[in-house]
Amino acid sequence: MSLALLFLSSAAHAGNQKEEAMADSVRLALSRSINDAGPPKPQFTDINQRIQYLFWLVEMSTRLKKKFPDAQMRTEFLETTWYESKRAGLDPAMVLGLIQVESAFRKYALSSVNAQGYMQVMPFWTRVIGDADRSKLFNMQTNLRYGCAILRMYLDMEKGNLYLALGRYNGSRGRPEYPNAVQAAWKRWEYSQVPLSTTVAVQ
């Protein structure tokens, strides 16, 4: 299958962020965030946090098995989603809900307005805060990093109002359909921590 046909078969109809004026400080902060070359591997100083993360990974892997039949790809996707979500100060369950609405977990999803990848990032962002190579938006970590950083920026712009921030992300600020869809999907990915009978100290 040609790449063009692959894109067509994976068409999405969600993300439509708008290019808007932003302060130089915001642009610089976003650019630095995107260009940080740190690997998406979480580091834990508390063994109990690591145990909870591993339980989360197993549970989410089970839920995502139909979307990602390949176990290694599924694990890499979840590790990266968790890392980029936490890095941006976002709930991984909310980000998974957003990805479900935006692309139905399709790496090569392409919308009618050319939003790309898992989080349906608009190509203009690569020019505004990246290296202008829009093809990188089909790279898993790059797409998730852009998407999480952009949503974090919108949350800050909206003073923590998730409803308005999600509207900005979708280009439909003030309308309820998209925020409501993401919040409904978010519930599917919520995770309750497993009670640990004992606290294990880091050696």
Buried (B, 14 or more C-beta within 10 A) or exposed (E): EEEEEEBEEBEBEBBBBEEEEBEEEBBEBBBEBBEEEEEBEEEEEEBBBBBBBEBBBEBBBEBBEEBBEEEEBBBBBBBBBBBBBBBBEBBBBBBBBBBBBBBEBBBBBBBEBBBBBBBBBBBBBBEBBBEEEBEBBBBBBBBBBBBBBBBBBBBEBBEEBBBBBBBBBBBBBEEEEBBEBBBEBBEEBEBEEEEEEEEEEEE
